[in-house]
């Protein structure tokens, strides 16, 4: 007998799940891995039973919170391209990427718990990120504003470097200047 796909969550259950994920990211980023699940449930305005129905273990919650952040970042590439020109969408996505890495760094202790439990929350991260960057670069190349010869992996490494050098929330001004420099290197310049 073939496996059936899980039924989609009711709208209220989906809202509760999303509130739990958002509360978990805030809690694990601010208070670390030792924050209580009861506190996360309170911050999400749901009962602890609702938390456990969605996430049976602390590790499941941490992993889902991280993957949700990754999904939001990657999905934002398409959303930005719908409302901004490709060059502006790419630059805006770079800001989102720096925020994502700052959150990931703040959640490091909680993510180590997931890894210690034998799960790799980062298993598909690179592929997803490369696909998002490629989408932005392809749109920019098609518009004639971004060089067509740029490797998405190089952009990802450059963004990671900016995050390492100036990824703290207090270093936002420097990160902005570095991202502007990176963006300048991506721009297509026609030979006169």
N, C-alpha and C positions, 0 to 999 in steps of 0.2 A: 504494500500500500504506500503510495507516494506521500512524502511529508507535506503537510499543509503549512503555508506561510502563516506567521502569527497574525492574529487579527489586529487591525489598527486600533490604537487607543481612542477612547471616547474623548471628546474635546476637553472636558474638565480634567480628565486624567492626564492628557497631554499638557495642559496648562500647569498642573501640579508638578509633573516631571520637569518641565522647563524651569519652574520656580526653584525646584530643588537643585537643579544643575547650576543655576545662577548663584544661589546661596552657597553652594558647595565651593564654587570657584572663589567667591569672596572670602569665605571662611578659611579654606586651605591656603589662600594667598596671604591673608592677614594674620591668622592665628596659628598656622602650621598644621602638621599632621595630627596633632593631639586634640584638635577641636572635637567636641562631642557631637555625635550624630543627632542627639536631642536638640542641641543648639542650632544645627543646620536646619532641622525640621521646623523649629520655632521661627527662624529667620525667613523660611519659605512660607510660613503661615499654613503649615500642614501638620498633621499628627505624625508621630514616629512610625506608626503602622503604615502610613502612606509611603514614607521613605523606604521602609523595608520591603514593601510590595514592589517598588520600582528597582531598588538596589539592595539585594539581600546581604551584602557585606560592605564594609568600609572601602575595601579595594575596588569593588564594583562601582561605587559612587565616584571615587577618585578617577578611575579610568574613564567612566562616562563623562565626567566633567571636563577632563582634558580633551577627549575626542569631540565633545560638543564645541569647545573653543576652536579646535582645528577645523571642524566642519564649518563653523561660522566664518572663519577667516577665508577658507577656500571658496565657499559660496559667495562671499562678498566680491570676488573678482567679477563674476557675471552680473551681479547687482550693480556694481559701480559702472561697468561698461554699458548698462542699460540707460544710465542717466548722465554719464559724463563722456567727453571725448576720450579716446584710448590713452593719450598721454596723461591727462588729468586723472583718469581712473587708475593708471599704473602708479602714479605718485601717491594717490590716496591709499591704495592698497599697501604701499610700503609703510605708511604710518600704522595701518592695521597690523602689519607683520611685526613691527617693533613692539606694539602693545601686546600681541600674542606671546612673543618671546619673553617679555617682562613678566607676564602672568605665569608662563611656564616655569621661569626661574623662581618666582615666588612660591609656586606649588611644588618645588623640587623635593622637599621632605616627604610630602604626601605621595608623590610619584614614585619615590624610592620604595615605599611600602608595597606598591603594586608590583614593581619589579622583583622585590624580595619574595613576593607570593608566587612568582613564576610566570607572570604575564608581561608582555612587552607592549606597553601602550603606544609606543612610537613605530610599530611595525609598518604601518602604511603612511606615516606622516610625510616622508620625503616624496613619495610618488604623488600624493595629493597636492603637496605644495608645488612641485614641479609642474603639474598639470595647470594649476591656477596661474603661475607665472607665465607658462607657455601661452595660455589663453590671452593674457594681457599683451604679451609681446606680439603675438600674431595679429591681434586687432590693431596695435600701433603700427606694425609694418604694413598692413593693408591700407591704413590711413595715410601712410607716408610720413609719419612723425617719429617712429622708432626704427632704429637700424634693423634690417632684416637678418643680419648675421649674428645676433646675440643668442648665446646659449642660455636657456633658463637656469641651468645649474650654476652658471657663473653669477647670475643675478642673485640667486639664493645664497651663494657663498658671500657675495658682497653685502647683502642685507644682514646675514649672520655676523659678519665682521663689524658692521655698524652697531649691531646690538651688543656685541662683546665690548666694543670701545666706548659706547655711550648709550647703553641700554637701560640705565637706571632712570626711574621716573624724574629724578632731579636733574638729569642730563638731557632733557627733552630739546632744549635749544640747540645743543651741539648735534644731537641726532638729526634734527631737521636740516641743519646745514650739510651734514654728511649725506643725507638722503638726496638733497638737492644736487650735490656733486655727482652722486651715482646716476641720478636721472639725467643730468647733463651729458654723461657718457653714453647714455642709451639713445639720445636724440639723433635722428637722421639728419645729416647735413648734406645738402645737394652741392655738388661741385659746380663752381661757376664757370 
